[in-house]
Amino acid sequence: MEKYKICGHCAEGIIQVQGLLINCDHCHHKLRASSCPTKLYASIVVKNEGTKLYLSVRDDVLQQLLGPYDPDDIDTNDQDTFTQCFHTFFNKK
């Protein structure tokens, strides 16, 4: 799991966050980092019979799969929480 900020003006991902102010590379607005929403994405590796499939799951899909959550409350170092949620979701199907 990784966190990233999006521009509060154009909703594009912020490439680099340094300090309190952000300069959006897409629309060139200057914003406070605290006013930019935080999003999550998950990088998932699926292994099957020697084949690996790499998936990147963005925040909007994660919210559909796992239900609503606040990205600021998620500890991205705690992989067990999302692993357990994914197992619960896929075992329901």
C-alpha positions as CSV (number, residue, x, y, z in Angstrom):
1,M,0.0,0.0,0.0
2,E,1.2,3.5,-0.9
3,K,-0.3,6.9,-0.2
4,Y,-0.2,9.8,-2.6
5,K,-1.7,13.3,-2.8
6,I,-3.9,14.7,-5.5
7,C,-4.3,18.4,-6.5
8,G,-7.3,20.0,-4.9
9,H,-7.8,22.0,-8.1
10,C,-7.4,19.6,-11.0
11,A,-7.5,16.2,-9.2
12,E,-4.3,15.0,-10.8
13,G,-1.7,13.1,-8.8
14,I,1.1,15.2,-7.2
15,I,4.5,13.9,-8.3
16,Q,6.5,15.3,-5.4
17,V,5.4,16.6,-2.1
18,Q,8.0,18.7,-0.3
19,G,7.2,20.9,2.6
20,L,3.9,22.7,3.3
21,L,3.2,24.0,-0.2
22,I,2.7,22.0,-3.3
23,N,3.1,23.2,-6.9
24,C,1.0,21.1,-9.2
25,D,2.9,20.0,-12.2
26,H,-0.4,19.6,-14.2
27,C,-2.3,22.9,-13.6
28,H,0.5,24.9,-11.9
29,H,-1.6,25.9,-8.9
30,K,0.1,26.3,-5.6
31,L,-1.7,24.7,-2.7
32,R,-1.1,23.8,0.9
33,A,-0.2,20.1,1.2
34,S,-2.8,19.8,4.0
35,S,-5.6,20.8,1.6
36,C,-4.8,18.2,-1.0
37,P,-6.7,14.9,-0.6
38,T,-4.8,11.7,0.1
39,K,-5.4,8.6,-1.9
40,L,-4.1,5.0,-1.8
41,Y,-3.0,2.4,-4.2
42,A,-2.1,-1.2,-3.8
43,S,0.5,-3.1,-5.8
44,I,-0.5,-6.8,-5.9
45,V,1.4,-9.7,-7.2
46,V,-0.6,-12.8,-8.1
47,K,1.4,-16.0,-8.6
48,N,-0.1,-19.0,-10.4
49,E,2.0,-22.0,-11.6
50,G,5.2,-20.1,-12.1
51,T,3.5,-17.1,-13.7
52,K,3.4,-13.7,-12.0
53,L,0.7,-11.0,-12.7
54,Y,1.4,-7.6,-11.3
55,L,-1.6,-5.4,-10.5
56,S,-1.9,-1.8,-9.4
57,V,-5.2,-1.0,-7.7
58,R,-6.1,2.6,-7.4
59,D,-8.1,4.2,-4.5
60,D,-11.5,4.3,-6.3
61,V,-11.3,0.5,-6.9
62,L,-10.0,-0.2,-3.4
63,Q,-13.0,1.7,-2.0
64,Q,-15.4,-0.4,-4.2
65,L,-13.7,-3.6,-3.1
66,L,-13.2,-2.9,0.6
67,G,-15.9,-0.3,1.4
68,P,-15.4,3.4,2.4
69,Y,-12.3,4.3,4.4
70,D,-10.3,7.4,5.3
71,P,-6.8,7.1,3.6
72,D,-5.3,9.3,6.3
73,D,-6.2,6.7,8.9
74,I,-4.6,3.8,7.0
75,D,-1.1,2.7,8.2
76,T,0.6,1.7,4.9
77,N,3.1,-0.3,6.8
78,D,0.4,-2.6,8.1
79,Q,0.0,-5.0,5.1
80,D,-1.9,-7.5,7.2
81,T,-5.0,-5.3,7.4
82,F,-5.5,-5.1,3.6
83,T,-4.4,-8.7,3.0
84,Q,-7.1,-9.8,5.4
85,C,-9.7,-7.5,3.7
86,F,-8.9,-8.9,0.3
87,H,-9.1,-12.5,1.5
88,T,-12.5,-11.8,3.1
89,F,-13.7,-10.1,-0.1
90,F,-12.6,-12.8,-2.5
91,N,-13.8,-15.7,-0.3
92,K,-17.3,-14.2,-0.4
93,K,-17.5,-14.6,-4.2
